């Protein structure tokens, strides 16, 4: 596909795609003529990852470059790649005031209510989930909310296991 189609499919403007190529975040397309290049599915996936690290992770371009370099190093163990990403994630995320954010906050409030979870309205976990859901919606994955209950079931199961373990350790 040409860069214009890549832009339409990912929602990333052409000048931004060119910037990512110049900065080494995205590999150049395969030249089809002196001033034309072809991009593939790998470019599309990489752009979605870059946008997620920017929008969800609140990472800076230089930090994303470090994470992508770690990912691209076949000799680097997976835990080192994950560590490179996790060490750069932080509270630098800027809250958007848009339709996706409003909808995501409503979805989270509904999830908490339906599950009977007791939480404070300023709970950072709920805010982080809303931010992630809003970013996913902006990236074209708004339907992810359909699987939230499956994730909630898993989280509750893990929490029960943790509490059982703690109860056993305290009793000893």
Backbone torsions as a table, in degrees:
resi	resn	phi	psi	omega
1	UNK	NA	153.7	177.8
2	UNK	-84.8	168.0	-173.7
3	UNK	-61.3	-34.1	178.4
4	UNK	-63.6	-41.1	178.5
5	UNK	-69.2	-39.0	176.3
6	UNK	-59.7	-41.9	177.9
7	UNK	-61.8	-46.2	-179.8
8	UNK	-63.9	-41.4	-177.5
9	UNK	-68.6	-32.7	-175.1
10	UNK	-102.3	-16.5	-176.5
11	UNK	77.8	9.5	179.1
12	UNK	-96.5	123.7	-178.4
13	UNK	-60.2	148.9	-179.3
14	UNK	-54.0	-47.3	179.4
15	UNK	-60.0	-33.1	178.5
16	UNK	-69.6	-40.7	176.6
17	UNK	-59.1	-45.2	179.5
18	UNK	-62.8	-37.6	176.5
19	UNK	-62.2	-45.6	179.3
20	UNK	-60.8	-37.8	177.3
21	UNK	-64.9	-47.0	179.9
22	UNK	-60.6	-36.9	-178.4
23	UNK	-82.3	-4.5	178.1
24	UNK	83.4	8.9	178.1
25	UNK	-76.6	-29.5	-176.3
26	UNK	-128.7	131.4	178.2
27	UNK	-68.3	146.9	176.6
28	UNK	-62.5	153.6	175.0
29	UNK	-71.7	167.5	178.2
30	UNK	-78.3	122.9	-178.4
31	UNK	-63.8	128.9	175.9
32	UNK	-108.6	-15.0	174.0
33	UNK	-161.6	174.4	-176.9
34	UNK	-56.3	-28.4	-178.6
35	UNK	-127.8	23.1	177.9
36	UNK	-131.5	143.9	177.4
37	UNK	-136.1	155.3	178.8
38	UNK	-111.7	135.5	-179.3
39	UNK	-117.1	150.4	-177.3
40	UNK	-120.4	-169.7	-178.5
41	UNK	-61.6	-33.9	178.9
42	UNK	-63.1	-37.9	177.0
43	UNK	-64.7	-41.3	-179.9
44	UNK	-62.3	-47.4	178.9
45	UNK	-61.6	-41.8	-179.0
46	UNK	-64.3	-41.2	177.7
47	UNK	-62.7	-40.6	177.6
48	UNK	-62.6	-40.4	178.1
49	UNK	-64.3	-45.9	179.5
50	UNK	-59.0	-45.5	-178.8
51	UNK	-65.5	-37.5	178.4
52	UNK	-65.7	-41.9	178.8
53	UNK	-64.7	-34.9	176.6
54	UNK	-72.3	-53.7	-171.5
55	UNK	-78.2	-41.8	-178.5
56	UNK	-89.8	-45.6	-176.2
57	UNK	-81.4	-16.3	-179.0
58	UNK	65.0	25.7	-177.1
59	UNK	-82.4	153.9	174.4
60	UNK	-86.6	161.1	-177.1
61	UNK	-57.6	-42.4	-179.9
62	UNK	-63.2	-38.5	178.3
63	UNK	-67.2	-40.3	178.0
64	UNK	-62.9	-40.0	178.1
65	UNK	-59.4	-42.2	178.5
66	UNK	-61.7	-44.8	-179.8
67	UNK	-64.3	-45.2	-179.4
68	UNK	-65.1	-37.4	175.9
69	UNK	-62.8	-40.5	177.4
70	UNK	-63.5	-41.5	179.4
71	UNK	-64.1	-37.4	-174.6
72	UNK	-80.0	-9.0	-179.0
73	UNK	-87.1	104.4	-176.1
74	UNK	-64.4	-20.1	-179.8
75	UNK	-84.7	-9.2	-176.8
76	UNK	-83.7	126.0	179.5
77	UNK	-63.6	150.0	-177.5
78	UNK	-55.5	-41.6	-178.7
79	UNK	-63.9	-28.4	176.5
80	UNK	-72.4	-37.5	177.1
81	UNK	-64.4	-47.4	179.2
82	UNK	-63.5	-38.2	177.7
83	UNK	-63.7	-38.6	178.1
84	UNK	-61.9	-39.5	179.6
85	UNK	-72.6	-47.6	-175.6
86	UNK	-63.9	-35.5	-177.6
87	UNK	-69.5	-17.3	-178.4
88	UNK	-100.9	-9.4	178.0
89	UNK	-79.1	144.0	-179.4
90	UNK	-169.2	-170.2	-175.2
91	UNK	-81.1	18.6	-176.9
92	UNK	-76.5	-2.4	-177.5
93	UNK	-62.3	135.6	178.1
94	UNK	-100.0	127.7	179.9
95	UNK	-69.3	132.7	175.5
96	UNK	-91.8	149.1	174.9
97	UNK	-112.9	80.6	-175.3
98	UNK	-143.4	179.7	-178.1
99	UNK	-59.6	-42.2	-178.5
100	UNK	-63.4	-40.9	179.3
101	UNK	-65.7	-44.0	179.2
102	UNK	-61.4	-45.1	179.9
103	UNK	-64.2	-41.0	-178.9
104	UNK	-64.9	-41.4	177.7
105	UNK	-62.7	-37.9	178.3
106	UNK	-66.9	-40.4	179.0
107	UNK	-62.8	-43.2	-179.7
108	UNK	-66.1	-43.6	178.6
109	UNK	-60.6	-40.6	178.3
110	UNK	-65.6	-42.6	179.3
111	UNK	-60.5	-48.2	-179.8
112	UNK	-60.6	-42.3	-179.6
113	UNK	-66.4	-49.0	-178.5
114	UNK	-62.0	-35.9	-177.2
115	UNK	-81.2	-11.6	-179.1
116	UNK	72.5	24.0	179.3
117	UNK	-76.3	137.3	175.9
118	UNK	-96.7	119.2	-178.3
119	UNK	-148.1	157.0	176.8
120	UNK	-85.6	149.3	-176.8
121	UNK	-62.1	-20.3	178.8
122	UNK	-96.9	13.4	-179.1
123	UNK	-54.0	119.6	-178.4
124	UNK	-66.3	-27.5	179.3
125	UNK	-65.1	-41.8	178.1
126	UNK	-64.9	-41.0	178.5
127	UNK	-64.6	-41.6	179.5
128	UNK	-64.6	-41.2	178.0
129	UNK	-62.9	-43.4	178.8
130	UNK	-61.6	-41.6	178.3
131	UNK	-62.4	-43.9	-179.8
132	UNK	-64.6	-43.2	179.4
133	UNK	-64.5	-39.6	178.5
134	UNK	-64.7	-43.2	178.9
135	UNK	-63.7	-40.4	178.2
136	UNK	-63.7	-39.4	177.9
137	UNK	-63.1	-41.5	178.3
138	UNK	-63.9	-28.1	179.9
139	UNK	-89.1	5.2	177.4
140	UNK	91.6	13.9	-179.2
141	UNK	-118.0	42.1	179.3
142	UNK	-63.7	-23.9	-179.4
143	UNK	-70.2	-7.3	179.1
144	UNK	-57.3	-27.4	-179.0
145	UNK	-58.6	-20.5	-179.2
146	UNK	-66.8	-20.0	-178.5
147	UNK	-105.3	6.5	-177.6
148	UNK	-58.8	-38.7	-179.2
149	UNK	-65.6	-34.3	176.7
150	UNK	-64.4	-41.9	176.6
151	UNK	-65.6	-39.9	179.3
152	UNK	-63.7	-40.9	176.5
153	UNK	-58.2	-45.6	-179.6
154	UNK	-64.8	-42.2	179.8
155	UNK	-62.9	-40.7	178.6
156	UNK	-65.2	-38.3	178.9
157	UNK	-64.6	-42.9	177.8
158	UNK	-64.3	-42.1	179.4
159	UNK	-61.7	-42.2	178.1
160	UNK	-61.8	-42.5	178.7
161	UNK	-62.6	-43.0	178.4
162	UNK	-60.9	-46.3	-178.8
163	UNK	-65.2	-38.9	177.7
164	UNK	-62.5	-43.9	178.4
165	UNK	-61.6	-46.9	-179.5
166	UNK	-61.7	-43.8	178.5
167	UNK	-58.6	-42.1	179.0
168	UNK	-65.3	-41.5	-178.2
169	UNK	-68.4	-37.6	179.5
170	UNK	-69.8	-34.6	-178.9
171	UNK	-71.4	-20.2	-176.3
172	UNK	-79.3	NA	NA
